């Protein structure tokens, strides 16, 4: 008969293995070599989006200030 802590340890181990397999399959499916590369590309994409959004906001505030001075 197995004790409760052994059962819990085995269940945790199975869960970790399942998550590890899922993560590795996800990474390979989308053409990344490893999880670190996925993180780097995600941060680069976020930076590009933020830069584009910053430029749009800058233009909008510039337009707003010129419209307020013209009124």
C-alpha angles and dihedrals in degrees: 000000000000122000122237095250090055091051091048092049092050092048091050091049091051091049092050092049091049092050092046091052092047092050093048092048091049092051093048093044092061095044102256122137096217144345093270091060090050090054093048093051092046092052091048091052091049091050092052091050091049092049092051092047091049091054091050092050091048091053092047093051090047090052091047093053092048091049092050092051092049093055 
